[in-house]
Amino acid sequence: MHGLERETVRDARAAGDPLPGRTNPPNSGFAGRLATDPAVLTRDVLGRYPLFVDEDTPGEWADSPTALRSPRIVPPGAVVTRAGDGWQTEQVWSLPSPARQLSAPSLAGERLDDCLTQIVAEMAETPATTAVAFSGGIDSALIAEALDTVCYVVGFPGSRDIQAARTAATALDVELRIREVTHEELEQAIPRVARATGRTNSMDIGIAVSLHLAGRAAAADGYERLAVGQGADELFGGYEKLVEPAADHRLDAETLLAAQLELIGTLPAQLARDVLALRAASIEPVAPFLDDRIVALALELEERCLVAGDRRKVTVRETADRRLPAELVEREKIAIQYGSHVSREIDRLARRAGYKRRMTDHVGRYIRSLLD
């Protein structure tokens, strides 16, 4: 069982508690075998660890799709039991109904600050060495400030992430190691990441390759874990589309609070991709913002603690006011695949290989060609 002791997960199932790490820290989800005979598998409600069963081979399961002939991912919050020649799935956990009782941004920021302090203290008690994936944005800056360890940024020369990471590292007085990417490295990483994640679409590969290259750089220096900022935007209102959710075609939700839950629901698919991409780099991810205590806090927040006018991620910025230099507090989000220029350069490689933009899914076709 990854993440929590098997007994804790069993107790959580009996109690119907989807976030057992609030009372049994540290925690960042769980997945694995819940019982041994017959095989009973489970994956936490946010899917913070990937887990797969084999559709064609009775009883076979793994934490990577590459280990199975016909992998099928276990749904988040489910218990899957071997049943004859197949698997029976029971949905056991769902996120708790939000108790929207926290309306003061300053108090929310204080609560988040306390959670991060506890989580970092618990991480320090483990023997594993940890580096930080660092873009210079507010999420990675909070993690870097709290952990006080080496930070890694990857990107093509002149990329926004490298420039932002340099200025942020100077402001925080943390050690920054810059890994400038070449086209040769990128072309080698694409099929490696595609196979590890089972993804070949341009968006997923752009994100996963960026993380993978950061993980490889940290692993090459001997680090065992890479701290990442995943989850902060979904939990705390970091996306531009949340400013007017009812008017945004990318959301089904009509209200901000409903949109927050909709975005939290996208995390399991994202996290499976990210975890597998980093494990393929021989490093284990750790996501402080996805600790159960922080998830529970996010579900207490009223609208003004998420978005206020055009100011997004209000609670995170309140915490940043306490911890970070002023110039870092209001930095806006730029997705890693764009900030590193990895997506741009994958598109360039695709066009050089003859996959022109006029073709349908030209980047995806290029990615799949590298797997042949």
C-alpha positions in Angstrom: 0.0 0.0 0.0 1.4 3.4 -1.0 0.8 6.4 1.2 -1.0 5.0 4.3 -0.9 1.9 6.3 -3.4 -0.8 5.1 -5.1 -0.8 8.5 -5.7 3.0 8.3 -7.3 2.6 4.9 -9.5 -0.2 6.1 -10.7 1.9 9.0 -11.3 4.8 6.7 -13.4 2.6 4.5 -15.5 1.4 7.5 -16.0 4.9 8.7 -16.7 6.4 5.2 -13.9 8.9 5.7 -12.4 9.9 2.3 -9.6 12.0 3.8 -8.1 9.9 6.5 -4.7 11.7 6.4 -6.3 14.6 8.4 -6.0 12.4 11.5 -3.0 10.2 10.5 -0.3 12.5 9.0 1.7 12.7 6.9 -0.4 11.7 3.9 -0.6 12.3 0.2 -3.2 9.7 -0.8 -3.1 5.9 -1.0 -3.3 3.1 -3.4 -2.6 -0.6 -3.4 -3.7 -4.0 -2.0 -6.3 -3.7 0.7 -6.5 -7.4 1.3 -4.6 -10.4 0.0 -7.1 -13.2 -0.6 -8.9 -12.5 -2.8 -7.1 -9.6 -4.3 -8.8 -6.3 -3.2 -7.3 -3.1 -4.5 -8.1 0.5 -3.7 -7.2 4.0 -4.8 -7.8 7.2 -2.8 -10.5 9.7 -3.7 -8.2 12.2 -5.5 -6.2 9.5 -7.3 -2.9 10.7 -5.8 -1.3 7.4 -6.7 -2.0 5.6 -10.0 -3.1 2.0 -9.9 -3.9 -0.4 -12.7 -5.5 -3.8 -13.2 -5.1 -6.1 -16.2 -8.3 -6.6 -18.2 -7.1 -9.9 -19.8 -5.0 -11.5 -17.1 -7.0 -12.4 -13.9 -5.5 -11.1 -10.7 -2.8 -9.1 -12.3 -2.3 -5.5 -11.2 0.5 -2.9 -11.0 1.2 0.8 -10.3 2.3 1.3 -13.9 0.4 0.6 -17.1 3.7 -0.6 -18.8 3.8 -3.6 -16.5 0.5 -5.0 -17.8 -0.7 -6.3 -21.2 -4.2 -4.7 -21.1 -4.1 -2.0 -18.3 -7.2 -0.3 -17.0 -6.8 2.4 -14.3 -8.6 1.9 -11.0 -11.1 4.7 -10.6 -10.4 7.2 -7.8 -12.2 6.4 -4.6 -13.0 2.8 -5.7 -12.4 -0.6 -4.3 -11.7 -3.2 -7.0 -12.1 -7.0 -6.2 -11.0 -9.9 -8.3 -14.2 -11.7 -9.5 -13.6 -14.8 -11.5 -11.9 -13.9 -14.7 -12.4 -10.1 -14.2 -12.6 -7.3 -11.7 -15.6 -5.9 -9.8 -15.6 -2.2 -9.0 -17.3 -0.6 -6.1 -17.3 3.2 -5.6 -16.6 3.6 -1.9 -15.4 7.2 -1.4 -16.4 10.6 -2.7 -15.2 14.0 -1.6 -17.0 15.2 1.5 -19.8 17.7 0.9 -18.2 21.1 1.3 -18.9 22.9 4.6 -18.5 26.5 3.4 -17.8 28.1 6.7 -14.6 30.0 6.2 -15.2 33.5 4.7 -12.2 35.5 6.0 -9.2 35.4 3.6 -6.8 36.3 6.3 -7.9 33.4 8.5 -7.9 31.1 5.5 -4.3 32.1 4.8 -3.3 31.5 8.4 -4.8 28.1 8.3 -3.0 27.2 5.1 0.3 28.5 6.6 -0.2 26.2 9.6 -0.8 23.2 7.3 2.3 23.9 5.2 4.4 24.2 8.4 3.1 20.9 9.7 3.6 19.1 6.4 7.2 20.3 5.9 8.1 19.4 9.5 6.8 15.8 8.8 8.7 15.6 5.5 11.9 16.6 7.4 11.4 13.6 9.7 11.8 11.1 6.8 15.2 10.1 5.5 14.4 10.7 1.8 16.1 13.7 0.2 13.8 16.2 -1.5 14.4 18.8 -4.2 11.8 21.3 -5.6 10.5 21.7 -9.1 10.7 25.5 -9.3 9.1 27.8 -11.9 9.3 31.0 -9.8 5.6 31.1 -9.5 3.8 31.5 -6.2 3.1 27.7 -5.5 6.7 26.5 -6.1 8.0 29.6 -4.2 6.0 28.7 -1.1 7.2 25.1 -1.2 10.8 26.2 -1.8 10.7 28.7 1.0 9.3 26.1 3.4 11.6 23.3 2.5 14.8 25.4 2.1 16.4 22.9 -0.4 17.8 22.9 -3.9 15.4 24.0 -6.6 15.4 22.9 -10.3 14.0 24.6 -13.3 14.0 23.3 -16.8 13.3 25.0 -20.1 14.8 26.1 -23.4 17.2 29.0 -23.3 15.4 32.3 -22.8 12.2 30.6 -21.6 9.9 32.4 -19.2 10.3 29.8 -16.5 14.1 30.1 -16.4 13.9 33.9 -16.2 11.2 33.8 -13.5 13.0 31.2 -11.5 16.2 33.2 -11.5 14.6 36.3 -10.1 12.5 34.3 -7.6 15.5 32.2 -6.4 17.4 35.4 -5.8 14.5 36.9 -3.8 14.2 33.8 -1.7 17.9 33.2 -1.4 17.6 29.5 -2.4 20.0 27.5 -4.6 18.7 27.2 -8.1 20.0 24.6 -10.7 19.0 25.4 -14.3 18.7 22.6 -16.8 18.5 24.0 -20.3 16.8 21.6 -22.7 18.1 20.7 -26.2 16.0 19.4 -29.1 17.9 16.1 -28.9 17.0 15.6 -25.2 13.4 16.6 -26.0 13.1 14.1 -28.8 14.5 11.3 -26.6 12.2 12.2 -23.7 8.9 12.3 -25.7 8.6 8.5 -26.4 10.0 7.6 -23.0 7.2 9.7 -21.3 4.5 8.6 -23.8 5.2 5.0 -23.0 5.3 5.6 -19.2 2.1 7.5 -19.1 0.1 5.9 -21.9 -0.6 9.4 -23.3 0.2 10.7 -26.7 -1.8 13.9 -27.0 0.1 17.2 -27.2 -1.2 18.7 -24.0 -0.4 15.8 -21.8 3.0 15.2 -23.3 4.0 18.9 -23.0 3.2 18.8 -19.3 4.6 15.4 -18.6 7.9 15.9 -20.5 8.5 19.2 -18.7 8.1 17.5 -15.3 10.0 14.4 -16.4 13.1 16.5 -17.4 13.0 18.4 -14.1 12.8 15.0 -12.3 15.8 13.6 -14.3 17.9 16.6 -13.4 17.1 16.2 -9.7 17.6 12.4 -9.8 20.9 12.8 -11.5 22.1 14.8 -8.5 21.0 12.1 -6.1 17.6 13.4 -4.9 14.9 10.8 -4.2 11.8 13.0 -4.2 10.7 16.1 -6.1 8.3 18.4 -4.5 5.7 19.8 -6.9 3.0 22.4 -6.7 0.2 20.3 -8.2 -3.3 20.8 -6.8 -3.0 24.4 -5.7 -4.8 25.9 -8.7 -7.6 23.4 -8.6 -8.2 23.6 -4.9 -7.7 27.4 -4.4 -9.0 29.0 -7.6 -5.9 29.6 -9.7 -7.4 29.4 -13.2 -8.5 32.5 -15.2 -11.7 30.8 -16.2 -12.9 30.9 -12.5 -13.3 34.7 -12.6 -16.6 34.4 -14.6 -17.4 30.6 -14.5 -20.9 30.9 -15.9 -19.6 32.7 -19.0 -16.7 30.3 -19.7 -17.4 27.6 -22.2 -14.6 25.4 -20.7 -16.7 24.9 -17.5 -20.0 23.2 -17.0 -20.5 24.8 -13.6 -22.4 28.0 -13.2 -21.0 29.2 -9.9 -17.5 29.6 -8.5 -17.8 27.0 -5.8 -19.3 24.5 -8.2 -16.4 25.2 -10.6 -13.9 24.6 -7.9 -15.4 21.1 -7.4 -15.4 20.5 -11.1 -11.7 21.3 -11.3 -10.9 19.2 -8.3 -12.6 16.4 -10.2 -9.9 16.7 -13.0 -7.1 15.9 -10.6 -7.0 12.1 -10.7 -6.3 12.0 -14.5 -3.7 14.7 -14.2 -2.0 13.1 -11.2 -1.7 9.7 -12.9 0.1 11.4 -15.7 2.4 13.4 -13.5 3.3 10.6 -11.1 4.1 8.2 -13.9 6.2 10.8 -15.8 8.3 11.5 -12.7 8.7 7.9 -11.8 10.0 7.3 -15.3 12.7 9.8 -14.3 13.6 7.6 -11.2 12.2 10.1 -8.7 9.1 10.1 -6.5 6.9 13.1 -6.5 5.5 14.7 -3.3 2.8 17.3 -3.6 2.3 19.3 -0.3 -0.8 21.1 -1.6 -2.5 17.7 -2.0 -2.2 16.7 1.6 -5.6 15.7 3.1 -5.5 18.6 5.6 -5.1 21.1 2.8 -7.8 19.5 0.7 -10.2 19.6 3.6 -9.3 23.3 4.2 -10.1 24.1 0.5 -13.5 22.6 0.8 -14.3 25.0 3.7 -13.6 28.1 1.7 -16.3 30.5 0.6 -16.0 32.4 -2.7 -14.1 35.4 -1.4 -11.3 33.1 -0.2 -10.9 31.8 -3.7 -11.4 34.6 -6.2 -12.0 38.3 -5.5 -12.6 40.3 -8.6 -9.7 39.6 -10.9 -7.5 38.3 -8.0 -7.3 34.6 -8.1 -6.0 32.1 -5.5 -6.8 34.5 -2.7 -6.0 32.2 0.2 -2.6 31.1 -1.3 -1.7 34.8 -1.7 -2.7 35.5 1.9 -0.2 32.8 3.0 2.4 34.1 0.5 2.1 37.5 2.2 3.4 35.9 5.4 6.2 33.9 3.8 7.4 35.5 0.5 9.0 38.7 -0.8 6.3 41.1 -2.0 7.4 40.8 -5.7 6.5 37.1 -5.7 3.0 37.3 -4.1 1.1 38.4 -7.2 2.9 36.5 -9.8 0.4 35.0 -12.3 0.2 31.4 -13.4 1.8 30.2 -16.6 1.5 26.5 -17.3 4.8 24.6 -17.2 4.6 23.3 -20.8 4.4 27.0 -22.0 6.7 28.6 -19.4 9.4 26.1 -20.3 8.8 26.4 -24.1 8.6 22.6 -24.2 5.2 22.7 -26.0 6.4 25.2 -28.5 9.5 23.2 -29.3 7.6 19.9 -29.6 5.5 21.7 -32.2 8.6 22.8 -34.0 10.0 19.3 -34.0 6.8 18.0 -35.4 6.8 20.4 -38.3 10.5 19.6 -39.0 9.5 16.0 -39.2 6.9 16.8 -41.8 3.8 17.0 -39.6 2.5 20.4 -40.7 -0.1 22.5 -38.8 -2.6 22.1 -41.5 -2.8 18.4 -40.6 -5.3 17.2 -38.0 -3.6 16.6 -34.7 -0.2 17.2 -36.2 1.7 17.1 -32.9 -0.1 13.9 -31.7 0.7 12.2 -35.0 4.4 13.2 -34.6 4.4 11.9 -31.0 2.9 8.5 -32.0 5.5 8.3 -34.9 8.3 8.2 -32.3 6.7 5.1 -30.7 6.8 3.0 -33.9 
